[in-house]
Amino acid sequence: MRVPRTDPKHGVADICEMDLDEIYSKGKQQKKVKARSLLCSWPACAGTADRAVRELGMSLTDLARHLGISVPGVGYAVERGESIARDNNYQLVD
């Protein structure tokens, strides 16, 4: 699936069949973990967690707070999300 680079948040919501409020709500359900991981990783395009959050327009701490996970958890989410995107042929496009 190809998702516009300009709108990764809604692309993730479409792929995971969730609304943004649900992605940002607390919980460790597998579907939420997948969505959060993609959300954290896609802007990075195989970069670092810090780069991902900069491209989302918020700090690492703010993203962690919005997602209800720890700051180190965002870093793990980036790694997980890159693997999910690669395994499912999800791509950001310009």
HTML snippet that shows the backbone in 3Dmol.js (N, CA, C, O; Angstrom):
<script src="https://3Dmol.org/build/3Dmol-min.js"></script>
<div id="view" style="width:600px;height:400px;position:relative"></div>
<script>
const pdb = `
ATOM      1  N   MET A   1       0.853  -1.181   0.000  1.00  0.00           N
ATOM      2  CA  MET A   1       0.000   0.000   0.000  1.00  0.00           C
ATOM      3  C   MET A   1       0.889   1.230   0.000  1.00  0.00           C
ATOM      4  O   MET A   1       1.917   1.259   0.678  1.00  0.00           O
ATOM      5  N   ARG A   2       0.505   2.230  -0.746  1.00  0.00           N
ATOM      6  CA  ARG A   2       1.252   3.474  -0.842  1.00  0.00           C
ATOM      7  C   ARG A   2       0.491   4.575  -0.115  1.00  0.00           C
ATOM      8  O   ARG A   2      -0.712   4.748  -0.312  1.00  0.00           O
ATOM      9  N   VAL A   3       1.199   5.309   0.719  1.00  0.00           N
ATOM     10  CA  VAL A   3       0.604   6.356   1.545  1.00  0.00           C
ATOM     11  C   VAL A   3       1.333   7.659   1.265  1.00  0.00           C
ATOM     12  O   VAL A   3       2.563   7.669   1.221  1.00  0.00           O
ATOM     13  N   PRO A   4       0.611   8.762   1.074  1.00  0.00           N
ATOM     14  CA  PRO A   4       1.275  10.047   0.834  1.00  0.00           C
ATOM     15  C   PRO A   4       2.146  10.457   2.016  1.00  0.00           C
ATOM     16  O   PRO A   4       1.706  10.433   3.166  1.00  0.00           O
ATOM     17  N   ARG A   5       3.388  10.833   1.716  1.00  0.00           N
ATOM     18  CA  ARG A   5       4.328  11.261   2.747  1.00  0.00           C
ATOM     19  C   ARG A   5       3.810  12.475   3.501  1.00  0.00           C
ATOM     20  O   ARG A   5       4.169  12.686   4.660  1.00  0.00           O
ATOM     21  N   THR A   6       2.974  13.272   2.858  1.00  0.00           N
ATOM     22  CA  THR A   6       2.455  14.485   3.485  1.00  0.00           C
ATOM     23  C   THR A   6       1.400  14.206   4.541  1.00  0.00           C
ATOM     24  O   THR A   6       1.053  15.102   5.311  1.00  0.00           O
ATOM     25  N   ASP A   7       0.879  12.976   4.598  1.00  0.00           N
ATOM     26  CA  ASP A   7      -0.191  12.666   5.544  1.00  0.00           C
ATOM     27  C   ASP A   7      -0.054  11.254   6.120  1.00  0.00           C
ATOM     28  O   ASP A   7      -0.965  10.439   5.968  1.00  0.00           O
ATOM     29  N   PRO A   8       1.080  10.950   6.784  1.00  0.00           N
ATOM     30  CA  PRO A   8       1.249   9.584   7.292  1.00  0.00           C
ATOM     31  C   PRO A   8       0.260   9.208   8.387  1.00  0.00           C
ATOM     32  O   PRO A   8      -0.074   8.032   8.531  1.00  0.00           O
ATOM     33  N   LYS A   9      -0.218  10.186   9.164  1.00  0.00           N
ATOM     34  CA  LYS A   9      -1.149   9.879  10.252  1.00  0.00           C
ATOM     35  C   LYS A   9      -2.421   9.228   9.705  1.00  0.00           C
ATOM     36  O   LYS A   9      -2.857   8.191  10.205  1.00  0.00           O
ATOM     37  N   HIS A  10      -3.009   9.837   8.681  1.00  0.00           N
ATOM     38  CA  HIS A  10      -4.247   9.290   8.118  1.00  0.00           C
ATOM     39  C   HIS A  10      -3.986   8.013   7.322  1.00  0.00           C
ATOM     40  O   HIS A  10      -4.853   7.143   7.236  1.00  0.00           O
ATOM     41  N   GLY A  11      -2.789   7.904   6.739  1.00  0.00           N
ATOM     42  CA  GLY A  11      -2.416   6.667   6.052  1.00  0.00           C
ATOM     43  C   GLY A  11      -2.367   5.502   7.016  1.00  0.00           C
ATOM     44  O   GLY A  11      -2.851   4.412   6.708  1.00  0.00           O
ATOM     45  N   VAL A  12      -1.786   5.726   8.177  1.00  0.00           N
ATOM     46  CA  VAL A  12      -1.733   4.691   9.209  1.00  0.00           C
ATOM     47  C   VAL A  12      -3.151   4.336   9.660  1.00  0.00           C
ATOM     48  O   VAL A  12      -3.482   3.160   9.811  1.00  0.00           O
ATOM     49  N   ALA A  13      -3.969   5.336   9.869  1.00  0.00           N
ATOM     50  CA  ALA A  13      -5.357   5.092  10.287  1.00  0.00           C
ATOM     51  C   ALA A  13      -6.091   4.247   9.242  1.00  0.00           C
ATOM     52  O   ALA A  13      -6.845   3.343   9.602  1.00  0.00           O
ATOM     53  N   ASP A  14      -5.880   4.528   7.963  1.00  0.00           N
ATOM     54  CA  ASP A  14      -6.525   3.751   6.898  1.00  0.00           C
ATOM     55  C   ASP A  14      -6.038   2.307   6.878  1.00  0.00           C
ATOM     56  O   ASP A  14      -6.840   1.375   6.807  1.00  0.00           O
ATOM     57  N   ILE A  15      -4.719   2.126   6.940  1.00  0.00           N
ATOM     58  CA  ILE A  15      -4.160   0.771   6.907  1.00  0.00           C
ATOM     59  C   ILE A  15      -4.662  -0.056   8.082  1.00  0.00           C
ATOM     60  O   ILE A  15      -5.027  -1.220   7.919  1.00  0.00           O
ATOM     61  N   CYS A  16      -4.678   0.540   9.246  1.00  0.00           N
ATOM     62  CA  CYS A  16      -5.052  -0.193  10.461  1.00  0.00           C
ATOM     63  C   CYS A  16      -6.556  -0.173  10.728  1.00  0.00           C
ATOM     64  O   CYS A  16      -7.032  -0.774  11.691  1.00  0.00           O
ATOM     65  N   GLU A  17      -7.295   0.522   9.870  1.00  0.00           N
ATOM     66  CA  GLU A  17      -8.744   0.628  10.001  1.00  0.00           C
ATOM     67  C   GLU A  17      -9.141   1.124  11.386  1.00  0.00           C
ATOM     68  O   GLU A  17      -9.970   0.529  12.075  1.00  0.00           O
ATOM     69  N   MET A  18      -8.514   2.242  11.770  1.00  0.00           N
ATOM     70  CA  MET A  18      -8.763   2.868  13.067  1.00  0.00           C
ATOM     71  C   MET A  18      -8.863   4.371  12.853  1.00  0.00           C
ATOM     72  O   MET A  18      -8.350   4.897  11.865  1.00  0.00           O
ATOM     73  N   ASP A  19      -9.526   5.066  13.781  1.00  0.00           N
ATOM     74  CA  ASP A  19      -9.476   6.522  13.696  1.00  0.00           C
ATOM     75  C   ASP A  19      -8.305   7.016  14.551  1.00  0.00           C
ATOM     76  O   ASP A  19      -7.800   6.288  15.405  1.00  0.00           O
ATOM     77  N   LEU A  20      -7.889   8.239  14.317  1.00  0.00           N
ATOM     78  CA  LEU A  20      -6.718   8.775  15.005  1.00  0.00           C
ATOM     79  C   LEU A  20      -6.894   8.787  16.516  1.00  0.00           C
ATOM     80  O   LEU A  20      -5.941   8.522  17.248  1.00  0.00           O
ATOM     81  N   ASP A  21      -8.094   9.088  16.994  1.00  0.00           N
ATOM     82  CA  ASP A  21      -8.332   9.088  18.435  1.00  0.00           C
ATOM     83  C   ASP A  21      -8.051   7.716  19.045  1.00  0.00           C
ATOM     84  O   ASP A  21      -7.514   7.615  20.148  1.00  0.00           O
ATOM     85  N   GLU A  22      -8.415   6.680  18.326  1.00  0.00           N
ATOM     86  CA  GLU A  22      -8.194   5.323  18.820  1.00  0.00           C
ATOM     87  C   GLU A  22      -6.689   4.995  18.844  1.00  0.00           C
ATOM     88  O   GLU A  22      -6.208   4.345  19.773  1.00  0.00           O
ATOM     89  N   ILE A  23      -5.961   5.444  17.827  1.00  0.00           N
ATOM     90  CA  ILE A  23      -4.511   5.218  17.785  1.00  0.00           C
ATOM     91  C   ILE A  23      -3.838   5.901  18.977  1.00  0.00           C
ATOM     92  O   ILE A  23      -2.939   5.337  19.601  1.00  0.00           O
ATOM     93  N   TYR A  24      -4.283   7.118  19.283  1.00  0.00           N
ATOM     94  CA  TYR A  24      -3.684   7.889  20.367  1.00  0.00           C
ATOM     95  C   TYR A  24      -4.206   7.501  21.753  1.00  0.00           C
ATOM     96  O   TYR A  24      -3.688   7.991  22.756  1.00  0.00           O
ATOM     97  N   SER A  25      -5.211   6.641  21.832  1.00  0.00           N
ATOM     98  CA  SER A  25      -5.738   6.256  23.142  1.00  0.00           C
ATOM     99  C   SER A  25      -4.831   5.214  23.793  1.00  0.00           C
ATOM    100  O   SER A  25      -4.077   4.516  23.116  1.00  0.00           O
ATOM    101  N   LYS A  26      -4.920   5.125  25.111  1.00  0.00           N
ATOM    102  CA  LYS A  26      -4.069   4.190  25.851  1.00  0.00           C
ATOM    103  C   LYS A  26      -4.473   2.758  25.571  1.00  0.00           C
ATOM    104  O   LYS A  26      -5.621   2.469  25.235  1.00  0.00           O
ATOM    105  N   GLY A  27      -3.510   1.875  25.717  1.00  0.00           N
ATOM    106  CA  GLY A  27      -3.761   0.452  25.557  1.00  0.00           C
ATOM    107  C   GLY A  27      -2.630  -0.235  24.818  1.00  0.00           C
ATOM    108  O   GLY A  27      -1.860   0.396  24.095  1.00  0.00           O
ATOM    109  N   LYS A  28      -2.548  -1.547  25.017  1.00  0.00           N
ATOM    110  CA  LYS A  28      -1.482  -2.329  24.393  1.00  0.00           C
ATOM    111  C   LYS A  28      -2.032  -3.377  23.430  1.00  0.00           C
ATOM    112  O   LYS A  28      -1.376  -4.384  23.163  1.00  0.00           O
ATOM    113  N   GLN A  29      -3.220  -3.142  22.918  1.00  0.00           N
ATOM    114  CA  GLN A  29      -3.794  -4.085  21.974  1.00  0.00           C
ATOM    115  C   GLN A  29      -2.913  -4.133  20.721  1.00  0.00           C
ATOM    116  O   GLN A  29      -2.342  -3.123  20.310  1.00  0.00           O
ATOM    117  N   GLN A  30      -2.816  -5.317  20.128  1.00  0.00           N
ATOM    118  CA  GLN A  30      -1.932  -5.540  18.988  1.00  0.00           C
ATOM    119  C   GLN A  30      -2.193  -4.540  17.858  1.00  0.00           C
ATOM    120  O   GLN A  30      -1.250  -4.038  17.247  1.00  0.00           O
ATOM    121  N   LYS A  31      -3.443  -4.255  17.583  1.00  0.00           N
ATOM    122  CA  LYS A  31      -3.799  -3.330  16.509  1.00  0.00           C
ATOM    123  C   LYS A  31      -3.266  -1.918  16.806  1.00  0.00           C
ATOM    124  O   LYS A  31      -2.761  -1.241  15.909  1.00  0.00           O
ATOM    125  N   LYS A  32      -3.380  -1.484  18.056  1.00  0.00           N
ATOM    126  CA  LYS A  32      -2.871  -0.166  18.445  1.00  0.00           C
ATOM    127  C   LYS A  32      -1.353  -0.122  18.379  1.00  0.00           C
ATOM    128  O   LYS A  32      -0.776   0.868  17.930  1.00  0.00           O
ATOM    129  N   VAL A  33      -0.708  -1.190  18.823  1.00  0.00           N
ATOM    130  CA  VAL A  33       0.754  -1.245  18.786  1.00  0.00           C
ATOM    131  C   VAL A  33       1.245  -1.143  17.346  1.00  0.00           C
ATOM    132  O   VAL A  33       2.207  -0.427  17.068  1.00  0.00           O
ATOM    133  N   LYS A  34       0.595  -1.849  16.435  1.00  0.00           N
ATOM    134  CA  LYS A  34       0.975  -1.795  15.020  1.00  0.00           C
ATOM    135  C   LYS A  34       0.804  -0.378  14.482  1.00  0.00           C
ATOM    136  O   LYS A  34       1.697   0.149  13.818  1.00  0.00           O
ATOM    137  N   ALA A  35      -0.332   0.233  14.767  1.00  0.00           N
ATOM    138  CA  ALA A  35      -0.605   1.586  14.265  1.00  0.00           C
ATOM    139  C   ALA A  35       0.397   2.586  14.826  1.00  0.00           C
ATOM    140  O   ALA A  35       0.922   3.417  14.085  1.00  0.00           O
ATOM    141  N   ARG A  36       0.663   2.517  16.101  1.00  0.00           N
ATOM    142  CA  ARG A  36       1.617   3.437  16.726  1.00  0.00           C
ATOM    143  C   ARG A  36       3.016   3.231  16.171  1.00  0.00           C
ATOM    144  O   ARG A  36       3.751   4.193  15.945  1.00  0.00           O
ATOM    145  N   SER A  37       3.377   1.984  15.955  1.00  0.00           N
ATOM    146  CA  SER A  37       4.705   1.692  15.419  1.00  0.00           C
ATOM    147  C   SER A  37       4.875   2.271  14.025  1.00  0.00           C
ATOM    148  O   SER A  37       5.909   2.863  13.715  1.00  0.00           O
ATOM    149  N   LEU A  38       3.864   2.102  13.187  1.00  0.00           N
ATOM    150  CA  LEU A  38       3.931   2.696  11.850  1.00  0.00           C
ATOM    151  C   LEU A  38       3.978   4.217  11.933  1.00  0.00           C
ATOM    152  O   LEU A  38       4.750   4.859  11.220  1.00  0.00           O
ATOM    153  N   LEU A  39       3.167   4.781  12.790  1.00  0.00           N
ATOM    154  CA  LEU A  39       3.120   6.231  12.947  1.00  0.00           C
ATOM    155  C   LEU A  39       4.478   6.779  13.366  1.00  0.00           C
ATOM    156  O   LEU A  39       4.914   7.814  12.862  1.00  0.00           O
ATOM    157  N   CYS A  40       5.137   6.100  14.272  1.00  0.00           N
ATOM    158  CA  CYS A  40       6.451   6.554  14.748  1.00  0.00           C
ATOM    159  C   CYS A  40       7.535   6.358  13.696  1.00  0.00           C
ATOM    160  O   CYS A  40       8.451   7.174  13.592  1.00  0.00           O
ATOM    161  N   SER A  41       7.440   5.293  12.922  1.00  0.00           N
ATOM    162  CA  SER A  41       8.549   4.949  12.026  1.00  0.00           C
ATOM    163  C   SER A  41       8.477   5.597  10.654  1.00  0.00           C
ATOM    164  O   SER A  41       9.519   5.932  10.091  1.00  0.00           O
ATOM    165  N   TRP A  42       7.304   5.783  10.102  1.00  0.00           N
ATOM    166  CA  TRP A  42       7.238   6.232   8.713  1.00  0.00           C
ATOM    167  C   TRP A  42       7.895   7.565   8.443  1.00  0.00           C
ATOM    168  O   TRP A  42       8.622   7.677   7.456  1.00  0.00           O
ATOM    169  N   PRO A  43       7.690   8.560   9.240  1.00  0.00           N
ATOM    170  CA  PRO A  43       8.383   9.806   8.923  1.00  0.00           C
ATOM    171  C   PRO A  43       9.893   9.658   8.969  1.00  0.00           C
ATOM    172  O   PRO A  43      10.606  10.422   8.318  1.00  0.00           O
ATOM    173  N   ALA A  44      10.388   8.697   9.720  1.00  0.00           N
ATOM    174  CA  ALA A  44      11.830   8.517   9.831  1.00  0.00           C
ATOM    175  C   ALA A  44      12.427   7.935   8.556  1.00  0.00           C
ATOM    176  O   ALA A  44      13.582   8.207   8.228  1.00  0.00           O
ATOM    177  N   CYS A  45      11.647   7.138   7.839  1.00  0.00           N
ATOM    178  CA  CYS A  45      12.151   6.480   6.632  1.00  0.00           C
ATOM    179  C   CYS A  45      13.493   5.809   6.922  1.00  0.00           C
ATOM    180  O   CYS A  45      14.495   6.101   6.269  1.00  0.00           O
ATOM    181  N   ALA A  46      13.505   4.928   7.883  1.00  0.00           N
ATOM    182  CA  ALA A  46      14.692   4.197   8.316  1.00  0.00           C
ATOM    183  C   ALA A  46      15.688   5.094   9.041  1.00  0.00           C
ATOM    184  O   ALA A  46      16.874   4.773   9.105  1.00  0.00           O
ATOM    185  N   GLY A  47      15.226   6.202   9.582  1.00  0.00           N
ATOM    186  CA  GLY A  47      16.093   7.088  10.351  1.00  0.00           C
ATOM    187  C   GLY A  47      15.963   6.803  11.838  1.00  0.00           C
ATOM    188  O   GLY A  47      15.640   5.683  12.234  1.00  0.00           O
ATOM    189  N   THR A  48      16.208   7.789  12.642  1.00  0.00           N
ATOM    190  CA  THR A  48      16.153   7.620  14.090  1.00  0.00           C
ATOM    191  C   THR A  48      14.802   8.049  14.635  1.00  0.00           C
ATOM    192  O   THR A  48      14.021   8.702  13.943  1.00  0.00           O
ATOM    193  N   ALA A  49      14.533   7.682  15.869  1.00  0.00           N
ATOM    194  CA  ALA A  49      13.290   8.102  16.519  1.00  0.00           C
ATOM    195  C   ALA A  49      13.228   9.616  16.604  1.00  0.00           C
ATOM    196  O   ALA A  49      12.165  10.208  16.416  1.00  0.00           O
ATOM    197  N   ASP A  50      14.375  10.254  16.889  1.00  0.00           N
ATOM    198  CA  ASP A  50      14.392  11.717  16.982  1.00  0.00           C
ATOM    199  C   ASP A  50      13.984  12.359  15.660  1.00  0.00           C
ATOM    200  O   ASP A  50      13.243  13.342  15.647  1.00  0.00           O
ATOM    201  N   ARG A  51      14.461  11.810  14.563  1.00  0.00           N
ATOM    202  CA  ARG A  51      14.101  12.361  13.251  1.00  0.00           C
ATOM    203  C   ARG A  51      12.615  12.150  12.971  1.00  0.00           C
ATOM    204  O   ARG A  51      11.944  13.032  12.434  1.00  0.00           O
ATOM    205  N   ALA A  52      12.112  10.979  13.338  1.00  0.00           N
ATOM    206  CA  ALA A  52      10.696  10.684  13.106  1.00  0.00           C
ATOM    207  C   ALA A  52       9.810  11.693  13.804  1.00  0.00           C
ATOM    208  O   ALA A  52       8.873  12.225  13.208  1.00  0.00           O
ATOM    209  N   VAL A  53      10.105  11.959  15.068  1.00  0.00           N
ATOM    210  CA  VAL A  53       9.236  12.864  15.801  1.00  0.00           C
ATOM    211  C   VAL A  53       9.393  14.300  15.316  1.00  0.00           C
ATOM    212  O   VAL A  53       8.426  15.061  15.344  1.00  0.00           O
ATOM    213  N   ARG A  54      10.577  14.686  14.874  1.00  0.00           N
ATOM    214  CA  ARG A  54      10.752  16.032  14.309  1.00  0.00           C
ATOM    215  C   ARG A  54       9.864  16.192  13.070  1.00  0.00           C
ATOM    216  O   ARG A  54       9.215  17.222  12.892  1.00  0.00           O
ATOM    217  N   GLU A  55       9.844  15.171  12.228  1.00  0.00           N
ATOM    218  CA  GLU A  55       9.039  15.255  11.013  1.00  0.00           C
ATOM    219  C   GLU A  55       7.550  15.210  11.308  1.00  0.00           C
ATOM    220  O   GLU A  55       6.750  15.700  10.511  1.00  0.00           O
ATOM    221  N   LEU A  56       7.161  14.631  12.441  1.00  0.00           N
ATOM    222  CA  LEU A  56       5.755  14.666  12.849  1.00  0.00           C
ATOM    223  C   LEU A  56       5.408  16.006  13.488  1.00  0.00           C
ATOM    224  O   LEU A  56       4.234  16.306  13.703  1.00  0.00           O
ATOM    225  N   GLY A  57       6.430  16.817  13.795  1.00  0.00           N
ATOM    226  CA  GLY A  57       6.200  18.146  14.340  1.00  0.00           C
ATOM    227  C   GLY A  57       5.978  18.179  15.840  1.00  0.00           C
ATOM    228  O   GLY A  57       5.313  19.083  16.347  1.00  0.00           O
ATOM    229  N   MET A  58       6.527  17.204  16.559  1.00  0.00           N
ATOM    230  CA  MET A  58       6.410  17.211  18.015  1.00  0.00           C
ATOM    231  C   MET A  58       7.667  16.608  18.616  1.00  0.00           C
ATOM    232  O   MET A  58       8.421  15.918  17.931  1.00  0.00           O
ATOM    233  N   SER A  59       7.888  16.868  19.886  1.00  0.00           N
ATOM    234  CA  SER A  59       9.058  16.319  20.557  1.00  0.00           C
ATOM    235  C   SER A  59       8.838  14.835  20.857  1.00  0.00           C
ATOM    236  O   SER A  59       7.714  14.332  20.842  1.00  0.00           O
ATOM    237  N   LEU A  60       9.953  14.154  21.130  1.00  0.00           N
ATOM    238  CA  LEU A  60       9.886  12.748  21.505  1.00  0.00           C
ATOM    239  C   LEU A  60       9.010  12.565  22.731  1.00  0.00           C
ATOM    240  O   LEU A  60       8.209  11.633  22.799  1.00  0.00           O
ATOM    241  N   THR A  61       9.165  13.458  23.698  1.00  0.00           N
ATOM    242  CA  THR A  61       8.379  13.395  24.926  1.00  0.00           C
ATOM    243  C   THR A  61       6.893  13.612  24.639  1.00  0.00           C
ATOM    244  O   THR A  61       6.044  12.906  25.184  1.00  0.00           O
ATOM    245  N   ASP A  62       6.582  14.587  23.786  1.00  0.00           N
ATOM    246  CA  ASP A  62       5.179  14.850  23.438  1.00  0.00           C
ATOM    247  C   ASP A  62       4.550  13.664  22.713  1.00  0.00           C
ATOM    248  O   ASP A  62       3.417  13.282  23.004  1.00  0.00           O
ATOM    249  N   LEU A  63       5.287  13.084  21.771  1.00  0.00           N
ATOM    250  CA  LEU A  63       4.752  11.929  21.048  1.00  0.00           C
ATOM    251  C   LEU A  63       4.499  10.778  22.017  1.00  0.00           C
ATOM    252  O   LEU A  63       3.452  10.133  21.961  1.00  0.00           O
ATOM    253  N   ALA A  64       5.454  10.525  22.900  1.00  0.00           N
ATOM    254  CA  ALA A  64       5.272   9.457  23.886  1.00  0.00           C
ATOM    255  C   ALA A  64       4.031   9.713  24.736  1.00  0.00           C
ATOM    256  O   ALA A  64       3.247   8.800  24.995  1.00  0.00           O
ATOM    257  N   ARG A  65       3.862  10.956  25.164  1.00  0.00           N
ATOM    258  CA  ARG A  65       2.701  11.307  25.983  1.00  0.00           C
ATOM    259  C   ARG A  65       1.405  11.115  25.192  1.00  0.00           C
ATOM    260  O   ARG A  65       0.439  10.563  25.720  1.00  0.00           O
ATOM    261  N   HIS A  66       1.373  11.563  23.933  1.00  0.00           N
ATOM    262  CA  HIS A  66       0.163  11.420  23.104  1.00  0.00           C
ATOM    263  C   HIS A  66      -0.198   9.949  22.881  1.00  0.00           C
ATOM    264  O   HIS A  66      -1.372   9.583  22.849  1.00  0.00           O
ATOM    265  N   LEU A  67       0.829   9.120  22.729  1.00  0.00           N
ATOM    266  CA  LEU A  67       0.573   7.702  22.463  1.00  0.00           C
ATOM    267  C   LEU A  67       0.407   6.880  23.734  1.00  0.00           C
ATOM    268  O   LEU A  67       0.008   5.717  23.672  1.00  0.00           O
ATOM    269  N   GLY A  68       0.710   7.475  24.885  1.00  0.00           N
ATOM    270  CA  GLY A  68       0.581   6.751  26.140  1.00  0.00           C
ATOM    271  C   GLY A  68       1.659   5.700  26.331  1.00  0.00           C
ATOM    272  O   GLY A  68       1.428   4.667  26.960  1.00  0.00           O
ATOM    273  N   ILE A  69       2.859   5.974  25.775  1.00  0.00           N
ATOM    274  CA  ILE A  69       3.975   5.045  25.925  1.00  0.00           C
ATOM    275  C   ILE A  69       5.177   5.815  26.459  1.00  0.00           C
ATOM    276  O   ILE A  69       5.159   7.044  26.520  1.00  0.00           O
ATOM    277  N   SER A  70       6.214   5.089  26.843  1.00  0.00           N
ATOM    278  CA  SER A  70       7.411   5.734  27.374  1.00  0.00           C
ATOM    279  C   SER A  70       8.255   6.313  26.238  1.00  0.00           C
ATOM    280  O   SER A  70       8.074   5.962  25.072  1.00  0.00           O
ATOM    281  N   VAL A  71       9.169   7.195  26.596  1.00  0.00           N
ATOM    282  CA  VAL A  71      10.076   7.767  25.587  1.00  0.00           C
ATOM    283  C   VAL A  71      10.917   6.665  24.932  1.00  0.00           C
ATOM    284  O   VAL A  71      11.025   6.646  23.706  1.00  0.00           O
ATOM    285  N   PRO A  72      11.520   5.740  25.708  1.00  0.00           N
ATOM    286  CA  PRO A  72      12.234   4.646  25.047  1.00  0.00           C
ATOM    287  C   PRO A  72      11.305   3.782  24.181  1.00  0.00           C
ATOM    288  O   PRO A  72      11.732   3.205  23.181  1.00  0.00           O
ATOM    289  N   GLY A  73      10.028   3.704  24.583  1.00  0.00           N
ATOM    290  CA  GLY A  73       9.056   2.943  23.804  1.00  0.00           C
ATOM    291  C   GLY A  73       8.873   3.490  22.398  1.00  0.00           C
ATOM    292  O   GLY A  73       8.586   2.733  21.472  1.00  0.00           O
ATOM    293  N   VAL A  74       9.035   4.800  22.228  1.00  0.00           N
ATOM    294  CA  VAL A  74       8.945   5.392  20.887  1.00  0.00           C
ATOM    295  C   VAL A  74      10.081   4.853  20.020  1.00  0.00           C
ATOM    296  O   VAL A  74       9.872   4.529  18.851  1.00  0.00           O
ATOM    297  N   GLY A  75      11.276   4.758  20.590  1.00  0.00           N
ATOM    298  CA  GLY A  75      12.407   4.199  19.838  1.00  0.00           C
ATOM    299  C   GLY A  75      12.153   2.764  19.405  1.00  0.00           C
ATOM    300  O   GLY A  75      12.436   2.391  18.267  1.00  0.00           O
ATOM    301  N   TYR A  76      11.616   1.956  20.322  1.00  0.00           N
ATOM    302  CA  TYR A  76      11.276   0.578  19.960  1.00  0.00           C
ATOM    303  C   TYR A  76      10.184   0.546  18.902  1.00  0.00           C
ATOM    304  O   TYR A  76      10.201  -0.305  18.013  1.00  0.00           O
ATOM    305  N   ALA A  77       9.237   1.469  18.995  1.00  0.00           N
ATOM    306  CA  ALA A  77       8.143   1.533  18.016  1.00  0.00           C
ATOM    307  C   ALA A  77       8.677   1.838  16.621  1.00  0.00           C
ATOM    308  O   ALA A  77       8.182   1.295  15.634  1.00  0.00           O
ATOM    309  N   VAL A  78       9.684   2.705  16.537  1.00  0.00           N
ATOM    310  CA  VAL A  78      10.292   3.014  15.232  1.00  0.00           C
ATOM    311  C   VAL A  78      10.844   1.737  14.609  1.00  0.00           C
ATOM    312  O   VAL A  78      10.590   1.463  13.436  1.00  0.00           O
ATOM    313  N   GLU A  79      11.589   0.964  15.371  1.00  0.00           N
ATOM    314  CA  GLU A  79      12.158  -0.287  14.860  1.00  0.00           C
ATOM    315  C   GLU A  79      11.071  -1.265  14.442  1.00  0.00           C
ATOM    316  O   GLU A  79      11.151  -1.877  13.377  1.00  0.00           O
ATOM    317  N   ARG A  80      10.050  -1.409  15.289  1.00  0.00           N
ATOM    318  CA  ARG A  80       8.937  -2.317  14.991  1.00  0.00           C
ATOM    319  C   ARG A  80       8.201  -1.870  13.742  1.00  0.00           C
ATOM    320  O   ARG A  80       7.873  -2.687  12.882  1.00  0.00           O
ATOM    321  N   GLY A  81       7.941  -0.568  13.642  1.00  0.00           N
ATOM    322  CA  GLY A  81       7.204  -0.037  12.507  1.00  0.00           C
ATOM    323  C   GLY A  81       7.931  -0.213  11.190  1.00  0.00           C
ATOM    324  O   GLY A  81       7.307  -0.493  10.167  1.00  0.00           O
ATOM    325  N   GLU A  82       9.249  -0.051  11.205  1.00  0.00           N
ATOM    326  CA  GLU A  82      10.025  -0.262   9.983  1.00  0.00           C
ATOM    327  C   GLU A  82       9.881  -1.702   9.508  1.00  0.00           C
ATOM    328  O   GLU A  82       9.752  -1.956   8.311  1.00  0.00           O
ATOM    329  N   SER A  83       9.904  -2.637  10.442  1.00  0.00           N
ATOM    330  CA  SER A  83       9.746  -4.051  10.110  1.00  0.00           C
ATOM    331  C   SER A  83       8.338  -4.337   9.569  1.00  0.00           C
ATOM    332  O   SER A  83       8.185  -5.072   8.594  1.00  0.00           O
ATOM    333  N   ILE A  84       7.324  -3.760  10.195  1.00  0.00           N
ATOM    334  CA  ILE A  84       5.934  -3.941   9.739  1.00  0.00           C
ATOM    335  C   ILE A  84       5.772  -3.406   8.323  1.00  0.00           C
ATOM    336  O   ILE A  84       5.187  -4.069   7.466  1.00  0.00           O
ATOM    337  N   ALA A  85       6.288  -2.211   8.080  1.00  0.00           N
ATOM    338  CA  ALA A  85       6.170  -1.596   6.747  1.00  0.00           C
ATOM    339  C   ALA A  85       6.881  -2.441   5.695  1.00  0.00           C
ATOM    340  O   ALA A  85       6.344  -2.672   4.612  1.00  0.00           O
ATOM    341  N   ARG A  86       8.078  -2.897   6.011  1.00  0.00           N
ATOM    342  CA  ARG A  86       8.861  -3.702   5.068  1.00  0.00           C
ATOM    343  C   ARG A  86       8.160  -5.028   4.780  1.00  0.00           C
ATOM    344  O   ARG A  86       8.039  -5.424   3.620  1.00  0.00           O
ATOM    345  N   ASP A  87       7.697  -5.718   5.824  1.00  0.00           N
ATOM    346  CA  ASP A  87       7.069  -7.030   5.662  1.00  0.00           C
ATOM    347  C   ASP A  87       5.752  -6.975   4.897  1.00  0.00           C
ATOM    348  O   ASP A  87       5.362  -7.954   4.261  1.00  0.00           O
ATOM    349  N   ASN A  88       5.055  -5.821   4.957  1.00  0.00           N
ATOM    350  CA  ASN A  88       3.746  -5.688   4.304  1.00  0.00           C
ATOM    351  C   ASN A  88       3.777  -4.813   3.062  1.00  0.00           C
ATOM    352  O   ASN A  88       2.731  -4.505   2.490  1.00  0.00           O
ATOM    353  N   ASN A  89       4.963  -4.412   2.644  1.00  0.00           N
ATOM    354  CA  ASN A  89       5.138  -3.561   1.462  1.00  0.00           C
ATOM    355  C   ASN A  89       4.366  -2.248   1.568  1.00  0.00           C
ATOM    356  O   ASN A  89       3.814  -1.766   0.579  1.00  0.00           O
ATOM    357  N   TYR A  90       4.328  -1.670   2.768  1.00  0.00           N
ATOM    358  CA  TYR A  90       3.740  -0.357   2.947  1.00  0.00           C
ATOM    359  C   TYR A  90       4.819   0.667   2.602  1.00  0.00           C
ATOM    360  O   TYR A  90       5.966   0.531   3.029  1.00  0.00           O
ATOM    361  N   GLN A  91       4.451   1.692   1.830  1.00  0.00           N
ATOM    362  CA  GLN A  91       5.431   2.681   1.398  1.00  0.00           C
ATOM    363  C   GLN A  91       4.867   4.077   1.488  1.00  0.00           C
ATOM    364  O   GLN A  91       3.694   4.312   1.197  1.00  0.00           O
ATOM    365  N   LEU A  92       5.726   5.008   1.898  1.00  0.00           N
ATOM    366  CA  LEU A  92       5.374   6.424   1.813  1.00  0.00           C
ATOM    367  C   LEU A  92       5.796   6.906   0.435  1.00  0.00           C
ATOM    368  O   LEU A  92       6.876   6.562  -0.045  1.00  0.00           O
ATOM    369  N   VAL A  93       4.948   7.701  -0.198  1.00  0.00           N
ATOM    370  CA  VAL A  93       5.266   8.231  -1.521  1.00  0.00           C
ATOM    371  C   VAL A  93       5.128   9.749  -1.510  1.00  0.00           C
ATOM    372  O   VAL A  93       4.345  10.313  -0.746  1.00  0.00           O
ATOM    373  N   ASP A  94       5.895  10.387  -2.361  1.00  0.00           N
ATOM    374  CA  ASP A  94       5.823  11.851  -2.468  1.00  0.00           C
ATOM    375  C   ASP A  94       4.654  12.294  -3.298  1.00  0.00           C
ATOM    376  O   ASP A  94       4.450  13.493  -3.486  1.00  0.00           O
TER     377      ASP A  94
END
`;
const viewer = $3Dmol.createViewer("view");
viewer.addModel(pdb, "pdb");
viewer.setStyle({}, {cartoon: {color: "spectrum"}});
viewer.zoomTo();
viewer.render();
</script>
